């Protein structure tokens, strides 16, 4: 991916029921603590707190920070198992479309 305004990654979020997509520019080395303001600004402020989050087992979402945040807010976390991207199938279907546009 080409750099744009120092961003080198895109956080892809798909709302489970409406299938609404959010593409949030970020950097690949973002600490999990810095990811929270992105969620608050781009997701929670528009849609409220989710009842559950499905994600891969990347370091950002498997960190103690996100574990504690989800526990405090009573958000269920469903982490996909290794080599089974179908766990988060909606996002996996959006990724090739995003890559095409990039």
PyMOL commands that set and color helices and strands:
alter all, ss='L'
color gray80, all
select helices_A, chain A and resi 32-47+64-73+85-101
alter helices_A, ss='H'
color red, helices_A
select strands_A, chain A and resi 9-14+21-26+52-55+76-79
alter strands_A, ss='S'
color yellow, strands_A
deselect
rebuild
show_as cartoon
